Amino acid sequence: MIGRLIRRDLRRTFAGSALLPIIFFLLVAALMPFAVGPDARLLARVGPGLLWIAALTAALLPLERLIEPDRASGHLDQLALAGLRMEEVALARTIAHWLGFGPPLLIAAVPASVLLGMPPEALQRTLVTLAVGTPGLAALAVAVASLTAGLRQASALGALLLLPLAIPLLIFAASAAGDPRAGALQLEAAVSLFLFVGAPFVAGAALRATRT
């Protein structure tokens, strides 16, 4: 059942505006040199952090479409009547969201690194941090979308909730991309794993609350 949910969510993602976060990610990377300046060394040094900021802001775009359409259409009620727990629904949505968001982001990071003039070593480290951190970011997005489902101005409220909660992930990811010997990658992996494991329980409780 969870596999069918994942396939359904993936079909809906790629049939809709799946490219919008990736385009936004590339636009942010393209505009950063104009804001920072033409200093190639400075751009290469701050490039990993800029890519993570772009990834974080791109993750905000599909926030309203993760949970609210299924809540409004009654699909969540049908899944509950079929005997599926809301935690399982949240886990399936998290996996599908990461599959539609994470791998394309890793691919888009390659041309984005060229725009920022990042050396190959920095790009490799940044790709590792994105691969490690984006599952936690996807889980956090689903949890926030579940908490704000059905509320007015849900996208603005979701941004206010997601950005502070993602700060530890951003700090450790930027540190790991800049200095692989600092142990920040292990801390980033721990935070990402904690979010990926714990967020479905938060999302499940929020989804049950929206159905009552």
C-alpha positions in Angstrom: 0.0 0.0 0.0 2.8 2.4 0.9 4.5 1.6 -2.5 1.3 2.5 -4.3 1.1 5.7 -2.4 4.7 6.6 -3.3 4.1 5.9 -7.0 0.9 7.9 -6.9 2.6 10.9 -5.3 5.5 10.6 -7.8 3.1 10.6 -10.8 1.4 13.7 -9.4 4.7 15.4 -8.8 6.1 14.9 -12.2 2.8 15.6 -13.9 2.6 19.0 -12.1 5.2 21.6 -11.5 8.1 19.4 -10.5 10.6 21.5 -12.4 9.7 24.7 -10.6 11.9 24.2 -7.5 14.8 23.2 -9.7 14.4 26.2 -11.9 14.2 28.4 -8.8 17.3 26.7 -7.5 19.2 27.5 -10.6 17.9 31.1 -10.7 19.1 31.7 -7.2 22.5 30.3 -8.1 22.7 32.5 -11.2 21.7 35.7 -9.4 24.1 35.2 -6.4 27.2 36.4 -8.4 25.5 39.7 -9.1 24.8 40.2 -5.4 28.1 39.0 -4.1 30.3 40.5 -6.9 32.7 39.2 -9.5 35.3 38.0 -7.1 35.9 34.4 -8.2 37.7 33.3 -5.0 34.9 34.7 -2.8 32.2 33.0 -4.9 34.1 29.7 -4.8 34.5 30.0 -1.0 30.8 30.8 -0.3 29.4 28.7 -3.1 28.5 25.6 -1.0 26.6 27.7 1.5 24.8 29.6 -1.3 23.8 26.3 -2.9 22.3 25.1 0.4 20.4 28.4 0.9 19.1 28.0 -2.7 18.0 24.4 -1.9 16.3 25.5 1.3 14.3 28.2 -0.4 13.5 25.9 -3.3 12.1 23.4 -0.8 9.5 26.0 0.3 7.8 26.2 -3.1 5.8 22.9 -3.1 4.8 23.2 0.6 1.1 23.9 0.0 0.8 21.0 -2.5 2.2 18.3 -0.2 -0.8 17.7 2.1 -3.5 20.2 1.5 -5.0 18.8 -1.8 -5.5 15.4 -0.2 -7.0 16.8 2.9 -9.4 19.0 1.0 -10.4 16.2 -1.4 -11.1 13.7 1.4 -8.3 11.4 0.2 -6.8 11.2 3.7 -10.2 10.0 5.1 -10.3 7.3 2.5 -6.8 6.1 3.4 -7.8 6.1 7.1 -10.9 4.0 6.3 -8.7 1.6 4.4 -6.8 1.0 7.6 -3.7 3.0 6.8 -2.1 5.0 9.7 -1.4 8.6 9.1 2.3 8.0 10.0 2.5 5.6 7.1 0.9 8.2 4.8 3.4 10.8 6.0 6.3 8.4 5.5 5.2 7.6 1.9 4.7 11.3 1.2 8.2 12.0 2.5 9.8 9.4 0.4 7.9 10.5 -2.7 8.8 14.1 -2.0 12.5 13.3 -1.7 12.5 11.2 -4.9 10.9 14.1 -6.8 13.1 16.8 -5.2 16.4 15.4 -4.0 17.9 13.6 -7.1 17.0 16.5 -9.5 18.5 18.9 -7.1 21.8 17.0 -7.1 21.8 17.1 -10.9 21.0 20.8 -10.9 23.8 21.5 -8.5 26.4 20.7 -11.2 25.5 23.6 -13.5 24.8 25.8 -10.5 28.4 25.2 -9.3 29.7 26.3 -12.7 27.8 29.5 -12.3 29.4 30.1 -9.0 32.9 29.0 -10.1 33.2 26.3 -7.5 36.2 23.9 -7.9 35.5 20.2 -8.4 36.5 19.3 -4.9 34.0 21.7 -3.4 31.3 20.5 -5.7 31.9 16.9 -4.6 31.7 17.8 -1.0 28.5 19.8 -1.6 26.9 16.9 -3.5 27.6 14.6 -0.5 26.0 17.1 1.9 23.0 17.5 -0.3 22.6 13.7 -0.6 22.8 13.4 3.2 20.7 16.4 4.1 17.9 16.5 1.6 16.0 13.5 3.1 15.8 15.3 6.4 14.7 18.5 4.5 12.0 16.6 2.7 10.7 15.1 6.0 10.7 18.5 7.6 8.7 19.9 4.7 6.1 17.2 5.0 5.8 17.7 8.7 5.4 21.5 8.3 2.9 21.0 5.5 0.8 18.7 7.7 0.9 21.2 10.6 -0.3 24.0 8.4 -2.8 22.1 6.3 -6.2 23.8 6.2 -4.9 27.1 7.7 -5.1 30.5 6.0 -1.9 31.8 4.7 -0.4 28.3 5.0 2.5 29.0 2.7 3.7 32.0 4.7 3.2 30.2 8.0 5.0 27.1 6.7 8.0 29.2 5.7 8.1 30.7 9.2 8.1 27.2 10.7 10.4 25.5 8.3 13.3 28.0 8.0 14.2 28.1 11.8 13.9 24.3 12.1 16.2 23.8 9.1 18.9 26.0 10.5 20.9 23.2 12.2 20.8 21.2 9.0 22.0 24.2 7.1 24.8 25.0 9.5 26.3 21.5 9.6 25.9 21.0 5.8 27.7 24.3 5.0 30.4 23.4 7.5 30.8 19.9 6.0 31.1 21.3 2.5 33.7 23.7 3.6 35.9 21.5 5.8 35.4 17.7 5.5 37.6 17.1 8.5 35.6 19.0 11.0 33.1 16.2 11.7 30.2 18.3 10.6 29.1 15.7 8.0 28.4 13.2 10.8 26.4 15.9 12.7 24.5 16.7 9.5 23.7 13.0 9.0 22.5 12.7 12.6 20.2 15.7 12.2 18.9 14.5 8.9 18.2 11.0 10.3 16.5 12.4 13.3 14.2 14.5 11.1 13.5 11.6 8.7 12.6 9.2 11.5 10.8 11.7 13.8 8.9 13.9 11.3 6.4 11.2 10.2 5.2 10.9 13.8 4.7 14.7 14.0 3.0 14.7 10.6 0.8 11.8 11.5 -0.5 13.5 14.7 -1.1 16.7 12.7 -3.0 14.8 10.0 -5.2 13.0 12.6 -6.0 16.4 14.1 -7.0 17.9 10.7 -9.5 15.0 10.3 -11.3 15.5 13.6 
